[in-house]
Amino acid sequence: MINKFFLFFLLFVFLKAGIINEYKNNEFNKICNFQNISSNKNEKLLSIIGISCVKSDNLYLLPYIIAKLKHTKAGRKNAIYLNTIFMQKRLLYSYFFDKFSLKGFDLPNTDYIISKVFNKIKNKQYKKEGNIIIINLKKETLKVYTLKNKLIIDEYYKNNLIKRHWFR
């Protein structure tokens, strides 16, 4: 019995240290995976995994994390943040693929790219060139479009592509 507990404890400490070190090293893709989500009940670690999923644009895994963030005040707050981003992504999908109106949806703002796009489109603060929506921010230009079944957001700085986000 003691050996099993000790082994479990070592495994937990190793997993926790691994996730935290990977987070510190900006290795968000390594952290955001279903195995880490399903093997963790610690809401602090689940929150780190959720933030890593956002930073790596892997939003499709957020519902699995959100469902587990319910036992602590911090966990519930993080669930609201993650759920806001996920809901904005889903609404943008409906906007682009189903011509669904975003009018009337007031969701919290975040600093994540999906929130910026959601609010600009909802408030009709964009230009349209063919099937591409162009959003001008203070220092960047965003080009938003669909490709097959993906939503693509290209970030440009001075006409140079600096990052491409794609969401399924």
KALIN-V762563 format. One record per backbone hydrogen bond with DSSP energy under -0.5 kcal/mol. NH is the residue of the N-H (numbers start at 1). CO is the residue of the C=O. Records with the same first field share a line. If there is no record, write none. Layout:
# KALIN-V762563
NH->CO ; CO
This chain:
# KALIN-V762563
5->1
6->2
7->3
8->4
9->5
10->6
11->7
12->8
13->9
14->10
15->11
16->12
17->13
18->14
19->15
20->16
21->17
22->18
23->19
24->20
25->21
26->23
27->22
28->26
30->27
31->27
32->28
33->31
37->33
38->34
39->35
40->37
46->42
47->43
48->44
49->45
50->46
51->47
52->48
53->49
54->50
55->51
56->52
57->54
58->53
59->57
61->58
62->59
64->61
65->61 ; 62
66->62
67->63
68->65
69->65 ; 66
70->68
76->72
77->73
78->74
79->75
80->76
81->77
82->78
83->79
84->80
85->81
86->82
87->83
88->84
89->85
90->86
91->87
92->88
93->89
94->90
95->91
96->92
97->93
98->94
99->95
100->94
105->102
106->104
107->105
115->112
116->112
117->113
118->114
119->115
120->116
121->117
122->118
123->119
124->121
125->120
126->124
127->134
129->132
132->129
133->144
134->127
135->133 ; 142
137->135 ; 140
141->156
142->135
143->154
144->133 ; 142
145->152
147->150
150->147
151->167
152->145 ; 150
153->165
154->143
155->163
156->141 ; 154
157->160
160->157
162->155
163->155
165->153
167->151
